[in-house]
């Protein structure tokens, strides 16, 4: 049987309402699925001493929510019958600072995927959150109010521009969080080949042994460890699904994604299908997209009744696409589901943001018009549905070696701070570490001051020329 390992990790560094948690954390406790087959699984628990003194004796506790049962264990004393407890043997009771001990378990499972339970115990983080079923539900309206300003982890798990690892992602997440950003969108391509493999096969079934998936899970958990951070994951570049209007494949994919992340915080949000244009750039047929989205939505709801689901347009996620794509909400709860959010992408005008015309004399109506278009739909057909700008930004590095264009800074100052916030709309700037770069993965520092322009609503202009359309824009 092939090795399968997925992770449920509770990081030692937890942030609560913007402050470092006052509770000391002695160890990082990690539950990982190392193998699974038809009705069985093996798992490993790793306890790493993150303190400066020895751990002398340990006990770890957990409970399965979906009917899993344990049959054997090794390197531990196992007791209980769901909930279970595992404690040390004489020879592995001491864990020195920076060292780890591991123990294994085997059992049977109820369903297609082995569960990943929350770990508790004196040595584990005292701030481990309860499963979503025991947490207060977060409506889409409440989430939109709390998500605030965010960023995209672009070109990492959706293609191979950057290393698809937690190590690569965590520095960027931490840096943005420190500046006050409170949502991160993680674009994920599940069905296209990246670095020689796909996460999901031709039927949409997820391969739990996929290396990129393991890093995605760890990255999601890292971001969720900040207790006021919202995380959005999606199905990003899925050409086979879009070109073939493959409803069954999308349904299967979200069945597995929902199962995989079922126990995560309600701050984890699902965006069903990103920019659903065909490979020739034409729009998907609205009726087919609604049907496909509805099937995926139903599968998500079977496992997570309170998980926020995000819908959008049928081509490039333009604001004007919502009216033609969603003349009604029948496929997603009929307007009676408070856990549905609408999203659009703001690259208006594209000649400025995408084609290098950086000296464009844009006006604030270029910012406000798409927002107003989206609000009209949300206040009508959307029945008050909250809105999320899940991508926006300006392509500069394709055309310039350095970002010193004040015209870009001016746009970044206004879109989120003045227009989106006034409308109660959270945003997530597209930062791909490339053409739309703000954070530079090569140096693990910000490449420019656009992050300040966004979060502060003001920033320093070029020291060479403070005019809006300076030489660096031409």
Protein Blocks (a to p, Z undefined) as FASTA:
>chain_A
ZZddddddddfbdceehiacfbdcfbdcddddfbdcfkbccdddddddfbfbdcehiadd
dddfeopacfbdehiacedjhiadddddfklmpccehiacddddddddedjbdcdddded
jklcfkbccdfklpccddfklmmmmnmpadddehklmmcmbccdfklmmmmmmmmmmnop
abdcddddfkbceehiafbdfkopacfkbmklmmmmmmmmmmmmpmkbccddddfblmkl
mmnopaklmmmmmmmmmmmmmmgcfkbccdfbgciacfkopacdfklmmmmmmmmmmmmm
mmmmmbccddddfknopaklmmmmmmbfklnonopackbccdddddbdfklmmnopambc
cdfklmmmmmmmmmmmmmmmnnopacddfbgcddfklmpcbdcbfklmmmmmmmmmmmmm
mnopacddddehimmocbdfklopafblklmmmmnopacddfkbmcfblfklZZ
